[in-house]
Amino acid sequence: MFEQITTLIAEIKKDPSLKETITLESHLIEDVGLDSLDIIDFLLQLEVEFDLRLDFDQLDFSIMQSTQALMTFIAQQQCEVAADEH
C-alpha cells in the first residue's frame, strides 16, 4: 500500500524523486507539498486504486497528517466496504 501511495503522489506532483523521499511520517501537505487541487486529484485516485467510496463532505483531513495515518484510514475503509458486502 505504501508504494502505491507514493507512486500516486509522485505522479500527481510530476516528481519521480518523491517516491524515494516520502516516509511513513511524511505530512502529505506540508512535507510533500500537495495543494488543494493535488489533494482532490489524489483522493479521487485513491478511490480508484483502493476501491474506496469517500464522502468528501464528511472527510477528516487529519488523514493527510502522515502517510501512516492515510494507510490506516484506507485499511479501515476497506474493512467497512468488506463488511458491507457481507
N, C-alpha and C positions, 0 to 999 in steps of 0.2 A: 504494500500500500504506500509506503514512504516513497519508493521510487516512482510510482505512478503520479503522486502528488508533485514531487519535484520536477518531473518531466512536464507536467501541465503548466507549472509556474514558469519554467524556462521557456516554454513555447509562447505563453502569453506575453512575457516580458521580452521575447525575442533575444534571449541571452543564455545560450547553452551553458556558460560557465556557472550559472546559478545552481545547476544540479550538483556541483561539487562544493558549493559553499553553504547550502541550506542544511541546517541541523534540526534535530527534534525540538530544540529550544528556540529556533528562529521565529521571531514575531513576523507574521506574514505581511503586515502593513509597514511597520517601522523598519525592520531589518531587510526585508525582501523588496519593499517599495511598491507593493500593489496599491494602485489608486482606485477610486470608486468605480471607474469603468472596468479596470482589470478585475476587481472583486466580483462584479456581476458576471463577467465572462468566465472567470474561474469557477464560480458557484454553478453556473449553467453546465460547464464541462464536467464538474464533479458529479452532477446529476446523471449525466450520460455514462461516465466512466464507472461509477459505482451503483448504477441503477437506483438512484435516490429520487424522492419527491420532496423537495424543500419548500416550506411555506415561508416565503420571503418576508411576509408581514410579521411573522412570529419568530423569525430567526434571531438568535442571540449572537451578536458579532464577537463575543468573547472567544468563540471558537477560532478566531484568527490570531489569538494571542501567542500561539505556538503551533508548530507542525504537529506536535504530540496531541494538543487539545483538539485539533482538527481531526486527527486519526481516531481519537476516542469518540468524537461526535459521529463520524462516519460509521464506525463499528456499531454504535448504539442505534443509529438509523437503520442499518442493515438488519439488526436483530428485530427491530419493530416491524419492518417490512416482512421478514420471515414469519414472525408471529401472526401478523395479519393474514398471511396467505394460508394459514392452517386453521 
